[in-house]
Amino acid sequence: MATTKVPTIKDEIFRQELDALYRENFRPMYRAAKCVTGNRHDADEAIEKVFVRVFEGQPPRVFRENPKAYLCKAAMKEARNIVRSNRLRKWVGEDLSELEIATHNGEENARQSLIAALSELDPNLLEMLRLRFEQEYSCKEIAEELGRTGLGVAVNLHRGLRKLKKLMTAPGGTR
C-alpha cells in the first residue's frame, strides 16, 4: 500500500497539493456528506470544515495511508455534527418562542412567574441565558466565552429553557 505525502505549510507547493487533494476527493466526500445531511449547503460546509482541519494541523497516520477513505469518513463525521447542531438549534429556538409568548403577552403575572423561575436556576445557566438572549451570542460564542463546548452550551440552554417552562407552568405559575 502506497502512502501519501502529507503536505506541510513549509512546502512551497502546499497550496497545489491541497488543491489536488480537494479536486481528487471532493465528489466522494460530497456524496457521503450529502447522504448524512440531506442538503447541499450543509454537505459543502462539512467538506470545508474537514479541509480547514487538514490545513491547520497535521493529519493522522490514517490520512497518509488512505487519504480518500480518511477524507470521506471525516466528511461524514462532520456532517453528523452539523445535523446534531441544527437539531439542537431548532430545539433551543422552539423553547425560546414558547417563553416569548409567556413574557410578551402583556401579563404582569407571566413576568413575575419568569422572574421567580429564573431565581431557581443555576448561576452558570443564568449566565448562558443572559449571553444568548441579552447579548445575542451564538452557542459557539458562549462556549468560547465560558470555556465550554458549543454542543454542551446548546444542550444546557435546551435543558434550562425546558426547566424554565416547567417552573413557569407549575402550580402558582401563569399557565
Residue frames as a rotation matrix with the C-alpha (Angstrom) as fourth column:
MET 1
0.585 0.811 0.000 0.00
0.811 -0.585 0.000 0.00
0.000 0.000 -1.000 0.00
ALA 2
-0.340 -0.703 0.625 1.47
0.680 -0.643 -0.353 3.34
0.649 0.305 0.697 -1.04
THR 3
0.057 0.316 -0.947 1.46
0.885 -0.455 -0.099 6.17
-0.462 -0.832 -0.306 1.41
THR 4
0.544 0.219 0.810 0.65
0.622 -0.753 -0.215 9.76
0.563 0.621 -0.546 0.53
LYS 5
-0.636 -0.767 -0.082 3.00
0.673 -0.500 -0.545 12.56
0.377 -0.402 0.834 1.45
VAL 6
0.371 0.742 -0.558 1.31
0.910 -0.410 0.059 14.84
-0.185 -0.530 -0.828 3.95
PRO 7
0.148 -0.320 0.936 1.56
0.509 -0.787 -0.349 18.44
0.848 0.528 0.046 2.79
THR 8
-0.010 -0.198 -0.980 3.09
0.953 -0.300 0.051 20.88
-0.304 -0.933 0.191 5.23
ILE 9
0.887 0.391 -0.244 2.77
0.335 -0.911 -0.242 24.63
-0.317 0.133 -0.939 5.36
LYS 10
0.198 -0.909 -0.367 6.54
-0.179 -0.401 0.898 24.96
-0.964 -0.112 -0.242 4.94
ASP 11
-0.313 -0.296 0.902 6.40
0.746 0.511 0.427 23.42
-0.587 0.807 0.061 1.45
GLU 12
-0.794 -0.007 -0.608 6.26
-0.303 -0.862 0.406 25.82
-0.527 0.507 0.682 -1.45
ILE 13
-0.784 0.482 -0.391 3.82
-0.298 0.261 0.918 23.56
0.544 0.837 -0.061 -3.24
PHE 14
-0.903 0.429 -0.011 1.49
0.189 0.373 -0.909 23.16
-0.386 -0.823 -0.418 -0.25
ARG 15
-0.252 0.854 -0.454 -1.38
-0.581 -0.509 -0.635 25.04
-0.774 0.104 0.625 -1.90
GLN 16
-0.244 0.109 -0.964 -1.07
-0.924 0.275 0.265 22.95
0.294 0.955 0.034 -5.05
GLU 17
-0.907 -0.127 -0.401 -1.06
-0.029 0.970 -0.242 19.68
0.420 -0.208 -0.884 -3.08
LEU 18
-0.717 0.693 -0.075 -4.08
0.074 -0.031 -0.997 20.77
-0.693 -0.720 -0.029 -1.07
ASP 19
-0.138 0.644 -0.752 -5.86
-0.872 -0.439 -0.215 21.82
-0.469 0.626 0.623 -4.26
ALA 20
-0.519 -0.114 -0.847 -5.11
-0.635 0.715 0.293 18.44
0.572 0.690 -0.443 -5.83
LEU 21
-0.974 0.193 -0.118 -6.41
0.221 0.692 -0.687 16.65
-0.051 -0.695 -0.717 -2.73
TYR 22
-0.432 0.852 -0.295 -9.58
-0.319 -0.451 -0.834 18.71
-0.843 -0.266 0.467 -2.91
ARG 23
-0.133 0.373 -0.918 -10.16
-0.989 -0.113 0.097 18.06
-0.068 0.921 0.384 -6.61
GLU 24
-0.711 -0.234 -0.663 -9.50
-0.377 0.923 0.078 14.32
0.594 0.305 -0.745 -6.28
ASN 25
-0.863 0.254 -0.437 -11.70
0.480 0.681 -0.553 13.78
0.157 -0.687 -0.709 -3.26
PHE 26
-0.830 0.557 0.009 -14.48
-0.533 -0.789 -0.304 16.38
-0.162 -0.258 0.953 -3.46
ARG 27
-0.237 0.812 -0.534 -17.08
-0.711 0.230 0.664 14.20
0.662 0.537 0.523 -5.19
PRO 28
-0.196 0.211 -0.958 -16.91
0.390 0.913 0.122 11.17
0.900 -0.349 -0.261 -2.87
MET 29
-0.905 -0.138 -0.404 -16.74
0.426 -0.319 -0.846 13.46
-0.012 -0.938 0.347 0.18
TYR 30
-0.753 0.656 -0.042 -19.72
-0.656 -0.745 0.118 15.45
0.046 0.116 0.992 -1.09
ARG 31
-0.140 0.713 -0.687 -21.79
-0.354 0.612 0.707 12.32
0.925 0.342 0.167 -1.72
ALA 32
-0.429 -0.092 -0.898 -21.01
0.663 0.644 -0.383 10.98
0.613 -0.760 -0.216 1.74
ALA 33
-0.955 0.031 -0.294 -21.79
0.195 -0.680 -0.706 14.27
-0.222 -0.732 0.644 3.48
LYS 34
-0.625 0.766 -0.152 -24.96
-0.733 -0.508 0.453 14.88
0.270 0.395 0.878 1.47
CYS 35
-0.232 0.515 -0.825 -26.27
0.118 0.857 0.502 11.40
0.966 0.019 -0.259 2.33
VAL 36
-0.572 -0.050 -0.818 -25.95
0.802 0.174 -0.572 12.33
0.171 -0.984 -0.060 6.02
THR 37
-0.859 0.151 -0.489 -27.19
0.100 -0.888 -0.450 15.93
-0.502 -0.435 0.747 5.93
GLY 38
-0.038 0.889 0.456 -29.74
0.848 0.271 -0.456 15.71
-0.529 0.369 -0.764 3.16
ASN 39
0.930 0.365 -0.043 -28.85
0.275 -0.769 -0.577 19.08
-0.244 0.525 -0.816 1.66
ARG 40
0.502 -0.759 0.414 -26.02
0.689 0.060 -0.723 20.54
0.524 0.648 0.553 -0.36
HIS 41
0.483 -0.314 0.817 -25.29
-0.377 -0.917 -0.130 23.58
0.790 -0.246 -0.561 1.81
ASP 42
0.731 -0.190 0.655 -24.57
-0.619 0.219 0.754 21.50
-0.287 -0.957 0.043 4.90
ALA 43
0.809 -0.468 0.356 -22.58
0.535 0.837 -0.114 18.99
-0.245 0.283 0.927 2.83
ASP 44
0.462 -0.644 0.610 -20.43
0.332 -0.513 -0.792 21.83
0.823 0.568 -0.023 1.46
GLU 45
0.552 -0.211 0.806 -19.94
-0.710 -0.626 0.322 23.18
0.437 -0.750 -0.496 4.97
ALA 46
0.881 -0.210 0.425 -18.83
-0.122 0.766 0.631 19.73
-0.458 -0.608 0.649 6.21
ILE 47
0.634 -0.667 0.391 -16.26
0.747 0.399 -0.531 19.42
0.199 0.629 0.752 3.43
GLU 48
0.439 -0.441 0.783 -15.00
-0.102 -0.890 -0.444 22.92
0.893 0.115 -0.436 4.11
LYS 49
0.712 -0.127 0.690 -14.53
-0.702 -0.149 0.697 22.15
0.015 -0.981 -0.195 7.81
VAL 50
0.852 -0.423 0.309 -12.62
0.359 0.901 0.243 18.95
-0.381 -0.096 0.919 7.01
PHE 51
0.430 -0.725 0.537 -10.20
0.707 -0.099 -0.700 20.77
0.561 0.681 0.470 4.73
VAL 52
0.541 -0.236 0.807 -9.73
-0.490 -0.869 0.074 23.56
0.684 -0.435 -0.586 7.26
ARG 53
0.836 -0.225 0.500 -8.70
-0.374 0.433 0.820 20.91
-0.401 -0.873 0.278 9.80
VAL 54
0.668 -0.627 0.400 -6.32
0.734 0.643 -0.218 19.33
-0.120 0.439 0.890 7.28
PHE 55
0.441 -0.472 0.763 -4.90
0.306 -0.720 -0.622 22.77
0.844 0.508 -0.173 6.50
GLU 56
0.602 -0.107 0.791 -4.47
-0.613 -0.697 0.372 23.82
0.511 -0.709 -0.485 10.14
GLY 57
0.352 -0.438 0.827 -2.95
-0.780 0.352 0.518 20.67
-0.518 -0.827 -0.218 11.59
GLN 58
-0.673 -0.638 -0.374 -1.03
-0.737 0.620 0.268 17.54
0.061 0.456 -0.888 10.86
PRO 59
0.399 0.878 -0.266 -3.50
-0.842 0.466 0.274 14.80
0.364 0.114 0.924 9.86
PRO 60
0.392 -0.208 0.896 -3.22
-0.614 0.666 0.423 11.36
-0.685 -0.716 0.133 11.48
ARG 61
-0.642 -0.729 0.237 -1.38
-0.392 0.578 0.716 8.37
-0.659 0.367 -0.657 10.07
VAL 62
-0.087 0.703 0.705 -4.61
0.544 0.627 -0.558 7.01
-0.835 0.335 -0.437 8.58
PHE 63
0.727 0.331 -0.601 -4.69
-0.214 -0.723 -0.657 10.04
-0.652 0.606 -0.455 6.28
ARG 64
-0.104 -0.877 -0.470 -1.26
-0.876 -0.144 0.461 9.22
-0.472 0.459 -0.753 4.90
GLU 65
-0.721 -0.172 0.672 -2.21
-0.017 0.973 0.230 5.59
-0.693 0.154 -0.704 4.26
ASN 66
-0.499 0.642 0.582 -5.54
0.863 0.310 0.399 6.22
0.075 0.701 -0.709 2.53
PRO 67
-0.965 0.033 -0.260 -6.44
0.030 -0.972 -0.234 9.90
-0.260 -0.233 0.937 2.11
LYS 68
-0.608 0.788 -0.101 -9.68
-0.358 -0.158 0.920 9.25
0.709 0.596 0.378 0.21
ALA 69
-0.041 0.592 -0.805 -11.09
0.602 0.657 0.453 6.97
0.797 -0.466 -0.384 2.93
TYR 70
-0.575 -0.239 -0.782 -9.97
0.802 -0.351 -0.483 9.34
-0.160 -0.905 0.394 5.69
LEU 71
-0.981 0.171 -0.087 -11.47
-0.184 -0.967 0.176 12.41
-0.054 0.188 0.981 3.99
CYS 72
-0.377 0.894 -0.240 -14.79
-0.166 0.190 0.968 10.66
0.911 0.405 0.077 3.24
LYS 73
-0.042 0.323 -0.945 -15.09
0.842 0.522 0.141 9.40
0.539 -0.790 -0.294 6.79
ALA 74
-0.767 -0.290 -0.572 -14.16
0.568 -0.721 -0.396 12.83
-0.298 -0.629 0.718 8.18
ALA 75
-0.858 0.506 0.088 -16.79
-0.342 -0.690 0.637 14.45
0.383 0.517 0.766 5.92
MET 76
-0.070 0.857 -0.511 -19.45
0.249 0.511 0.823 12.03
0.966 -0.069 -0.249 7.20
LYS 77
-0.235 -0.090 -0.968 -18.45
0.963 0.111 -0.244 12.69
0.130 -0.990 0.061 10.80
GLU 78
-0.952 -0.139 -0.271 -18.53
0.177 -0.977 -0.120 16.45
-0.248 -0.162 0.955 10.30
ALA 79
-0.609 0.793 0.008 -21.90
-0.258 -0.208 0.943 16.14
0.750 0.573 0.331 8.53
ARG 80
0.018 0.595 -0.803 -23.30
0.714 0.555 0.427 14.28
0.699 -0.582 -0.415 11.56
ASN 81
-0.581 -0.291 -0.760 -22.02
0.767 -0.508 -0.392 17.09
-0.272 -0.811 0.518 13.80
ILE 82
-0.968 0.250 0.027 -23.79
-0.215 -0.877 0.429 19.65
0.131 0.409 0.903 11.61
VAL 83
-0.242 0.924 -0.296 -27.06
0.081 0.323 0.943 17.67
0.967 0.204 -0.153 11.72
ARG 84
-0.079 0.160 -0.984 -26.82
0.959 0.281 -0.031 17.45
0.272 -0.946 -0.175 15.54
SER 85
-0.843 -0.314 -0.436 -26.07
0.435 -0.876 -0.210 21.14
-0.316 -0.367 0.875 15.80
ASN 86
-0.786 0.608 0.112 -29.04
-0.291 -0.524 0.801 22.03
0.546 0.597 0.588 13.58
ARG 87
-0.040 0.776 -0.630 -31.30
0.487 0.566 0.666 19.82
0.873 -0.280 -0.400 15.67
LEU 88
-0.277 -0.144 -0.950 -30.15
0.955 -0.149 -0.256 21.47
-0.105 -0.978 0.179 18.90
ARG 89
-0.994 -0.082 -0.069 -30.54
0.070 -0.984 0.163 24.94
-0.082 0.157 0.984 17.38
LYS 90
-0.440 0.898 -0.015 -34.11
-0.090 -0.027 0.996 24.06
0.893 0.440 0.093 16.45
TRP 91
0.047 0.444 -0.895 -34.86
0.842 0.464 0.275 22.83
0.537 -0.767 -0.352 20.00
VAL 92
-0.616 -0.337 -0.712 -33.46
0.703 -0.644 -0.302 25.99
-0.357 -0.686 0.634 21.56
GLY 93
-0.952 0.282 0.119 -35.46
-0.156 -0.782 0.603 28.12
0.263 0.555 0.789 19.09
GLU 94
-0.152 0.942 -0.298 -38.71
0.253 0.328 0.910 26.30
0.956 0.063 -0.288 19.94
ASP 95
-0.077 0.055 -0.996 -38.06
0.991 0.112 -0.070 26.73
0.108 -0.992 -0.063 23.65
LEU 96
-0.890 -0.322 -0.323 -37.41
0.361 -0.930 -0.068 30.44
-0.278 -0.177 0.944 23.16
SER 97
-0.716 0.667 0.209 -40.61
-0.156 -0.444 0.883 31.00
0.681 0.599 0.421 21.17
GLU 98
0.101 0.759 -0.643 -42.65
0.649 0.439 0.621 29.39
0.754 -0.480 -0.448 23.97
LEU 99
-0.263 -0.265 -0.928 -41.02
0.924 -0.347 -0.163 31.68
-0.278 -0.900 0.336 26.55
GLU 100
-0.990 -0.104 0.095 -41.55
0.131 -0.926 0.354 34.77
0.051 0.363 0.930 24.39
ILE 101
-0.247 0.968 0.044 -45.27
0.214 0.010 0.977 34.01
0.945 0.251 -0.209 24.29
ALA 102
0.261 0.342 -0.903 -45.29
0.913 0.217 0.346 33.91
0.314 -0.914 -0.256 28.09
THR 103
-0.284 -0.500 -0.818 -43.32
0.804 -0.589 0.080 37.14
-0.522 -0.635 0.569 28.56
HIS 104
-0.984 -0.173 -0.050 -44.57
0.114 -0.814 0.570 39.35
-0.139 0.555 0.820 25.72
ASN 105
-0.402 0.899 0.176 -48.31
0.691 0.171 0.703 38.97
0.601 0.404 -0.689 26.03
GLY 106
-0.318 0.217 0.923 -48.55
-0.244 -0.959 0.141 41.89
0.916 -0.180 0.358 28.42
GLU 107
0.725 0.611 -0.318 -49.42
0.125 0.337 0.933 39.88
0.677 -0.717 0.168 31.53
GLU 108
0.183 -0.640 0.747 -47.63
-0.851 -0.483 -0.205 41.06
0.492 -0.598 -0.633 34.64
ASN 109
0.676 0.125 0.726 -48.17
-0.571 0.711 0.409 37.63
-0.465 -0.692 0.553 36.22
ALA 110
0.930 -0.362 0.062 -46.17
0.312 0.690 -0.653 36.00
0.194 0.627 0.755 33.42
ARG 111
0.287 -0.861 0.421 -43.24
-0.249 -0.491 -0.835 38.32
0.925 0.135 -0.355 34.07
GLN 112
0.229 -0.150 0.962 -43.39
-0.971 -0.103 0.215 37.67
0.067 -0.983 -0.169 37.80
SER 113
0.901 0.144 0.410 -43.51
-0.187 0.980 0.068 33.93
-0.392 -0.138 0.910 37.16
LEU 114
0.728 -0.684 0.042 -40.47
0.266 0.225 -0.937 34.19
0.632 0.694 0.346 34.87
ILE 115
0.123 -0.689 0.714 -38.52
-0.670 -0.589 -0.452 36.18
0.732 -0.423 -0.534 37.47
ALA 116
0.453 0.111 0.884 -39.35
-0.828 0.419 0.372 33.61
-0.329 -0.901 0.282 40.16
ALA 117
0.979 -0.079 0.188 -38.37
0.141 0.930 -0.340 30.72
-0.148 0.359 0.921 37.85
LEU 118
0.526 -0.832 0.176 -35.07
-0.029 -0.224 -0.974 32.40
0.850 0.508 -0.142 36.91
SER 119
0.209 -0.447 0.870 -34.16
-0.924 -0.380 0.026 32.77
0.319 -0.809 -0.493 40.57
GLU 120
0.685 0.115 0.720 -34.28
-0.464 0.830 0.309 28.97
-0.561 -0.546 0.622 40.94
LEU 121
0.941 -0.334 -0.061 -31.77
0.128 0.515 -0.847 28.29
0.314 0.789 0.527 38.14
ASP 122
0.399 -0.898 -0.188 -28.05
0.837 0.273 0.474 27.64
-0.374 -0.346 0.860 38.42
PRO 123
0.476 -0.250 -0.843 -25.93
-0.108 -0.968 0.226 30.83
-0.873 -0.017 -0.488 38.09
ASN 124
-0.658 -0.745 0.111 -23.89
-0.014 0.160 0.987 29.29
-0.753 0.648 -0.116 35.23
LEU 125
-0.376 0.625 0.684 -27.07
0.913 0.375 0.159 28.60
-0.157 0.685 -0.712 33.32
LEU 126
0.621 0.592 -0.514 -28.30
0.542 -0.798 -0.264 32.13
-0.566 -0.115 -0.816 34.00
GLU 127
-0.074 -0.741 -0.667 -25.08
-0.261 -0.631 0.730 33.48
-0.962 0.228 -0.147 32.52
MET 128
-0.820 -0.174 0.545 -25.56
0.410 0.487 0.771 31.34
-0.400 0.856 -0.328 29.41
LEU 129
0.111 0.954 0.277 -29.15
0.980 -0.059 -0.190 32.55
-0.165 0.293 -0.942 29.06
ARG 130
0.521 0.035 -0.853 -28.05
0.179 -0.981 0.069 36.16
-0.834 -0.189 -0.518 29.53
LEU 131
-0.520 -0.801 -0.296 -25.37
-0.208 -0.217 0.954 35.87
-0.828 0.558 -0.053 26.86
ARG 132
-0.710 0.274 0.649 -27.75
0.660 0.580 0.477 34.09
-0.246 0.767 -0.593 24.49
PHE 133
0.110 0.940 0.321 -30.76
0.984 -0.148 0.095 36.37
0.137 0.306 -0.942 24.80
GLU 134
0.707 0.085 -0.702 -29.47
0.305 -0.932 0.195 39.73
-0.638 -0.352 -0.685 26.05
GLN 135
-0.074 -0.865 -0.497 -26.17
-0.381 -0.436 0.816 39.82
-0.922 0.250 -0.297 24.18
GLU 136
0.804 0.512 -0.302 -27.47
-0.491 0.285 -0.823 37.65
-0.335 0.810 0.481 21.27
TYR 137
-0.337 -0.942 -0.001 -24.38
-0.862 0.308 0.402 35.42
-0.378 0.136 -0.916 21.33
SER 138
0.334 0.318 -0.887 -24.40
-0.648 0.761 0.029 32.18
0.684 0.566 0.461 19.37
CYS 139
0.997 0.020 0.075 -23.80
-0.066 0.725 0.685 28.90
-0.041 -0.688 0.724 21.21
LYS 140
0.451 -0.890 0.063 -20.28
0.750 0.340 -0.567 28.87
0.484 0.303 0.821 19.79
GLU 141
-0.063 -0.457 0.887 -19.56
-0.096 -0.882 -0.461 32.38
0.993 -0.114 0.012 21.11
ILE 142
0.676 0.362 0.643 -20.96
-0.667 -0.070 0.741 31.46
0.313 -0.930 0.194 24.53
ALA 143
0.920 -0.358 -0.163 -18.77
0.384 0.906 0.176 28.36
0.085 -0.224 0.971 24.56
GLU 144
0.078 -0.935 0.346 -15.67
0.585 -0.239 -0.775 30.42
0.807 0.263 0.528 23.80
GLU 145
0.083 0.033 0.996 -16.60
-0.483 -0.873 0.069 32.99
0.872 -0.487 -0.057 26.46
LEU 146
0.620 0.311 0.720 -17.23
-0.784 0.197 0.589 30.39
0.041 -0.930 0.366 29.17
GLY 147
-0.449 -0.893 0.021 -14.59
-0.893 0.449 0.020 27.83
-0.027 -0.010 -1.000 28.16
ARG 148
-0.064 0.506 0.860 -17.06
-0.234 0.830 -0.506 25.10
-0.970 -0.234 0.065 27.21
THR 149
-0.865 -0.150 0.479 -18.03
0.385 0.414 0.825 23.23
-0.322 0.898 -0.300 24.06
GLY 150
-0.773 0.595 -0.218 -20.67
-0.621 -0.642 0.449 24.60
0.127 0.483 0.866 21.69
LEU 151
-0.315 0.652 -0.690 -22.63
-0.007 0.725 0.689 21.37
0.949 0.222 -0.223 21.91
GLY 152
-0.557 0.043 -0.829 -22.53
0.800 0.297 -0.522 21.47
0.224 -0.954 -0.200 25.71
VAL 153
-0.923 0.230 -0.309 -23.82
-0.109 -0.926 -0.363 25.04
-0.370 -0.301 0.879 25.72
ALA 154
-0.569 0.744 -0.352 -26.64
-0.614 -0.100 0.783 24.15
0.547 0.661 0.513 23.32
VAL 155
-0.285 0.437 -0.853 -27.67
0.437 0.851 0.291 21.18
0.853 -0.290 -0.434 25.47
ASN 156
-0.722 -0.028 -0.692 -27.54
0.677 -0.235 -0.697 23.27
-0.143 -0.972 0.189 28.67
LEU 157
-0.879 0.436 -0.193 -29.62
-0.458 -0.884 0.088 26.02
-0.132 0.166 0.977 27.05
HIS 158
-0.396 0.751 -0.528 -32.18
-0.316 0.428 0.847 23.48
0.862 0.502 0.068 25.86
ARG 159
-0.295 0.247 -0.923 -32.46
0.741 0.669 -0.058 21.84
0.603 -0.701 -0.381 29.27
GLY 160
-0.868 -0.090 -0.489 -32.52
0.416 -0.670 -0.615 25.20
-0.272 -0.737 0.618 31.04
LEU 161
-0.774 0.620 -0.129 -35.29
-0.603 -0.659 0.449 26.54
0.193 0.425 0.884 28.84
ARG 162
-0.216 0.685 -0.696 -37.31
0.067 0.721 0.689 23.36
0.974 0.102 -0.202 29.39
LYS 163
-0.483 -0.020 -0.875 -36.82
0.851 0.226 -0.475 23.72
0.207 -0.974 -0.092 33.14
LEU 164
-0.970 0.145 -0.193 -37.90
-0.094 -0.963 -0.253 27.37
-0.223 -0.227 0.948 32.97
LYS 165
-0.496 0.830 -0.257 -41.03
-0.522 -0.049 0.852 26.38
0.694 0.556 0.457 31.10
LYS 166
-0.169 0.394 -0.903 -41.76
0.521 0.814 0.257 23.69
0.837 -0.427 -0.343 33.68
LEU 167
-0.723 -0.168 -0.670 -41.20
0.682 -0.326 -0.655 26.10
-0.108 -0.930 0.350 36.58
MET 168
-0.923 0.369 -0.111 -43.44
-0.382 -0.916 0.125 28.69
-0.055 0.158 0.986 34.96
THR 169
-0.239 0.878 -0.415 -46.27
-0.529 0.241 0.814 26.22
0.815 0.414 0.407 34.38
ALA 170
-0.733 -0.050 -0.678 -46.04
0.470 0.684 -0.558 24.65
0.492 -0.728 -0.479 37.84
PRO 171
0.316 0.890 -0.330 -48.84
0.881 -0.146 0.450 25.35
0.352 -0.433 -0.830 40.34
GLY 172
0.375 -0.130 -0.918 -48.79
0.511 -0.797 0.322 29.04
-0.773 -0.590 -0.233 41.05
GLY 173
-0.762 -0.633 0.141 -47.45
0.421 -0.319 0.849 29.75
-0.492 0.706 0.509 37.54
THR 174
-0.533 0.533 -0.657 -49.35
-0.574 -0.798 -0.183 31.63
-0.622 0.279 0.731 34.86
ARG 175
-0.566 0.298 -0.769 -50.38
-0.712 0.294 0.638 28.83
0.416 0.908 0.045 32.55
